[in-house]
Amino acid sequence: MRLTVIGTGYLGATHAICMAVMGYEVLGVDVDTTKIEKLASGEVPFFEPGLPELLTKALESGRLRFSTSFQEAAEFGDVHFICVGTPQQKDSEAADMTYVDAAVTSLAPHLTRRTLVVGKSTVPVGTADRLAGLLHELAPAGTDVELAWNPEFLREGFAVDDTMKPDRMVFGVTTAWAEEQLRAAFEPVLAQGVPVKVTDLKTAELVKVAANSFLATKISYINAMAEICEATGADVHDLAEALAYDERIGGKFLRPGLGFGGGCLPKDIRAFAHRAEELGVGQAVGFLREIDGINRRRRARTVDLVVELCGGVVEGKKVAALGAAFKPNSDDIRDAPALDVAASLHRMGAHVVVYDPAAMDNARRVHPELTYAVNALDAARDADVVVLLTEWNEFRDISPEVIGAVARQTKIVDGRHALVPAEWRAAGWEYRALGRP
């Protein structure tokens, strides 16, 4: 079986590389020639631990190639994976289906034999039925072209493991043949005992957005408790630990702090709420609006803590911002809380110096008004306040004595509850964190 992967962004490139390493012949297809040229030369155009080494291995094996030709893809592939992005529309909370529709309408006219097209992109429920109609209308093979849905569950920073040994697979299909093709396309994965849920197209479309909505709810729940703790003098960190002992609740995603960002959770919960309203069941997920609101408020409250440590005025003060990516082990700055806080402080007149181990180039491109350092100590030099915004291990492990020797004032806001307050206070730091006394 030969596979094509349409779209070579974060999802598509990871999927293509990993499937080739697992033994399949794979053709990655994209309309972006620069991206294709980079991948073909062995360069991964984004930060993801372990993936560059696998790209080298896949290219050397001869099983992975890249192209901009949809005709070549149609002739080559037995199963075609649609892995393009579905960003939020500029003038709406709805998902932008431009790239998904373009992928299908570009591929379909070249499909002349029985084949399976598999959607992996996160889309509004009902999209698969519409795309199946497009395929049958535009493909010379007509109804011999079938559509299935196989949502992705990648975590940035762990995408290789999540591709090669996921915690589950979901196959949304309409025929036994489509299920057989998917099982053949993922044979090395399924051989490891990975559980499979076979369902209809609509349920498969809903799984990803439902999962992300649940995770966003859990994150925002503990951050709502942080707001209560700030009003009462309680400690949200201790509260979260106490809740985590309840096995019905668990500790995962129950970490208070600056909140979530990135290219998935924020836009997915907004698109989900928007789609529910279109279907006339908006009240069922109306709570997602408040989840989004709680998440946004954490950013504003982090700015407030910095202002408080500056004596009420940040204008003219130097702030060291440790972190720019939305999470560690990633260079993704989409809807990044860290950069949102840094940019807000800059607009208030602070001199903000940013350092991130992986996201510096992306941050500079989007926020050229900020100043950028070469390392954490460089960022903290002569700082009036240090604010930890992305919980990279190198920030967790930094010595309060060492950074205190270069800062102008030993004041820190721990936006991620990543530090041990007692250690920093013992070293003479004034320590503040969301939801902590």
N, C-alpha and C positions, 0 to 999 in steps of 0.2 A: 504494500500500500504506500502511495506517495501522497505527501501532504503539502498544501500551500497555506501560507499565513498572510492574510491581507491586512496590511498595516504593521509597521515595524517600530512603533513607539514602545513604551514601557512594557505593556502586555504582549504585543506581538513579537517583539524581538526576543523577549524571555521565552515565550512559547516556542518560537522557531528554533532557537538555540538548544533548548532542553530536549525537544523532540528529536532533533538530529543526533544529539549525544546519546539518546536512548536507542538509536539504530534506524530511524526512519530517514528516507530521502525527503528533504524539505526545501521548498522554494519560498523565500520571503519576498513579498511584493509591496511596493509603496510608490506613491506618485512623487515623493520627495527624493530627488536624485542625490542630494547631499547626504541624506541619511543612509541611502542604499550604498553609496560609495564608501562611507565610513565603516559600515558593518562588513562590507565585502573585503575591506582592507584589514579587518580585525579589530576595529575600534568600536566599543560600545558607547553610544552617544549620551549616556546618563550614568549615574553612580548606582551600582548594585553589587554588593559583595559576592564574589565568586563567579559572576557572569563573564567577565573578560577572559578568564582562563578557559571557561567552557566554550566561548566563541572561537578561541584559537583551536581548541580540540575539534570542534565541529567542522571548521573550515579545512583543517588538515585531513580530516577523514574523507573529504570529498562529498559528504552527504548533505551539506548545506550550501545553497547558492542564493543570490539575491537578484531581483529584476524589477523593472518598472513596467513590464508588459503583462497586461491582463490576458492577452491571447496566449502567451506562453504559459501563464498560470493555468488556464483552462485546459490546455493540451497536456500539461504535466500532471496535474493533481487528480486524485481520486476523492479526497476530502478537502474542502476549502474552509479554513477557519477565518471568520471575520473578527478582527481584533482592533478595530479603529476606535478612536475616542468619542465620547458623548459628553462634551463639556456643557456647562450651563449656558443658555442663550443670553446674549448681551442685554436684551430688553425684557427678559422674562425669567422666571424660576424654572421653566421647562427645560428638558434636555434638548440639546441641539443635535438633530438626527442627520445633519448634512453629510457627515463623513460616512455614516453607516449606509445611507441611501446611495451615495456616490460609489461606494465599494460594490454594492449589489448590482447597480445599474451598469457599472463598468465591466463586471465579470460576466453577468448573465448572457449577453449577446454572443459570447464565445463558448457557451456550454452546449456541446453537441452530442453528449452521451450521458448515460445514467450516472449521476454523481450526487454527493451530499454536500450541502453548504451548511456550516455550523456557526451560529452566532455565539461569540463569547463576550461581546461588549455589553455593558450595563445599559438597558433600554427600558422605556416605559412599557408596562404590560399592554399587550395587544399589538406590539410592533412586529412580532414574528409572523402573525397571520397576514399582516399587510405585506411584509417582505416576501412571503411565500407566493402571494398573488403576483408580485412583481417578477419573481423568478419564472413562474409559469408563463407569464405574458411575454417576457423578453428573451428567454432561452430557446434556442432552436430545438432542444430536447424536450421542451414543454414540461409536462408533469413527471417526466422521468428524473427531473431535478427535484430533490427533496430538501426540506429545511429542517434543521434540528437546533436546539438551544442548549448550550453547555456553559453556564455562567462561570466566571473566574472568581477566585477568592484569594488573590495574591496580597500579601503584606509586604510593603516596601521594606527592604532590608533583609527579607527572608523569602524572596520570590523564587529562588532556585529550589529550595526545599518544598515550597508550596506548589510548585509545578511538578516536580519529580516524585513527591510523596505527599499529596494533599490529604487533609483530614477527611474529605469526602468528595465525591463527584456527583453531579446532577446531570442527568440526560433527559432533556425535554424532546420527545419524539412523537410522531404520528403513525409510524409503521414499525413492524418488527425488523424490517431491513435496515432502517435508519439506526436502530439500537445495535444491530449486529455490526454496522460500519463503525459506530462510535466505540464499541468494545474492541474492535480490531485496531482502531486508531490509538487506543490507550492501553494496549495489551501489557506493556511492561509496567505500567502504573498499577493496573488492576491485579497483576500477578503478585503484588506485595500485600494483597488483602485489603486494599482501600475500599471502603464501603461505597456502593452506588445506589442512588435513588433515581429510579426511572419514573418519569411523570409526563404530563402534557406540557405543551409549549408555554401556556400562560403561567402555570405554577413555576416552571423553570425560570421564566423572566422575573418573577416576584422574589425568588429566593435571595438574590444578591441584595436588592434594595431592602428587603425585610431584615436581613442579617445586619446590614449597615445601620439601619434605623434602630435596631435593638442595641447595638454597641454604642451608638451616639446617645441613646437614652440613658444607658448606664453611666457613661462619662458625665453627662450633664446632670444626672441625679446627684452624684457625689459633689459636683461643683455647686449645685443648688444648696446642698447641705453646708458647703463652705460659706455660702452667704449667711446662712443661719448662724454658723459658728462665729463669724466675724461680728454679728450683732449681739451675741451672747457671751463671747469670751471663751467658748469651747474650742477644742482642737480637732479639726476635721481629719488630720492624719491618724490620730488615735481612733476616731470614730470609724474611719474606713477600715482600719485593721480589725476592730471589733466586729464589724459587719462581715468581713471576709471569712471569719471562722464559721459562719453559717453556710453549710454546704449548698443550701438552696440558692444562696446569693453568690458566693465565691469572690475571690479577690481580683480576678482579671478585669481590666478596664474600670476598676473601682479606685483609680488613682486621682486624687484631686490635683488641680493645677490650672494651667493656662488654657486647657481645652484642646479640641481637635481641629485639624485643618487638612490640607492636602487636596488631591484631585478626586477623592471619592466621597468621603462621608458628608462634607458640607453640601456639595451639589447633588448628591444622591438623595438626601432627605428632602431637599427643596423640590427636586423633580418628582419624587414620590408623592409629596403633598399636593403638588400641582396636578399630577395625573389623577389622584383620588378625587380632587375637586371636579375635574373634567368628567369623571365617571359618576358624579353625583353622590359620592360617599366621602367627601372631604372631612366631615365631622369625625370619621373613624380614626383619622390620623392627624386631627387638629393639634394634638399635643406636640407634634414635631415642630410646629412653629415656635412653641415655647422652648423646646430643646435647642433650637437654633438661637433663640434669644439669650438663653442662659450662657451658651457657648460664647457669643459675642460679648456679653457683659464681663466675662473673665478677662478679656483683653483690656477693656477699659479699666477694670479694677487693678490690674497689674500696673498700668500707667499711673493710677492713683497712688499706689504704694511707692513708686519711684519718686513721685512729686512730694509725698509726705517725708521721705528720707532726705529730700533736698530742702526741707524747711518750708515747703509750700510753693516754691518757685523753681522751675527747672531751666528757665532761660539763662543761657551763659554757662550752665553746668555741663561737665563732661560725664557722659553715661557710657559705660562699657557694656555692650550687648553681646552676650555669649550665646550664639546660635542664630541661624537664619532659616534652615530647613524646617519643615513642619514636624519632622520627627528625626531621631538619630538614624544613622546608617542609610541616609538618603540625601540627594541633592535637590529634592523636590521642594519648591517654594510656593506652589499653588495654594492660595488661601492660607499661607503660613502665619500662625499667630505671632511667631517671633518677629517677623518683618513688619507685621501690622503694628506691634508695640513700638518697635524701633522708629518706624516712620511717624507714628503719632507723637513721640517724644521730640523728634526732629522738628515737626510742625509747631511744637510749643516753644521752640527756641533752644533746645538742648543741643550740645555737640555730641552726636551719637557715633560711636566707633564700634563696628560690627566685626566679629570673627566667627566663622563656621568651618569645620574641617573639610566639608565637601561642597557646600552650596555657594561659595564666594562668587564665582563667575555668574551664576544665575541671579544672585542677589544684586550684583553690580548692574546687570542689564536692566532690571526692573526698577531699582532704586539707586540711581547714580548720585542722588543728592546726599546719600549717607557716606561716612568715611569707613574705610575697611583696613583692618590690621592684618599682620602676617601670622600672629598666633594670639593665644589668650592673654599672655602677659603683656604683649604689645597693646592689646585693646584696653587692658586695665591700667596702663601707665597713666598716672596723674588723674585717675577717674574719681569723681565725687560719689558715684554710685555704680556698683556692678549689678547687672540683672541677668540671671541665668534663664534663657528662653527655650533652649533645646537641650535635652538631657543626654548629650554625648558622654560616653564613658570618660573621656579626657577631662571633661568639666567636673564630673562626679569626683574624679580622683585628684583634682588640683589641690595643692596645699594652701590652706588659708593663710599660713605664715608667709609663704612665698609670694602669693598675690598681694598680700597686705603690705609687703615691702615696696611695691611699686605704685600702689593706689594712693591718691591724695587723701581720701577718707575711707575708712574701713566700714562701709555700709553696703549690704547686699540684699537684693530681692531674689528669692528662690522661686521662680515662676513654675517650676516643675516638681517641687518637693523631692529634689534629687540629692540634696545635701543633708548632712547630719547637723542639726542646729547647735547641739551642745559643743561640737568641735569648733565651729566657727565662732560661737560666742566666747569660748575659752581662749580663742586666739585674739579676742578683742573686737570682733566684728559686731555691728548692729545688724541682726538677722531678721528679715521679714519674709513671710510667705502667705499666700492666699489661704484664708480659713484657719490661721494659726495665731495664737495670742502673741 
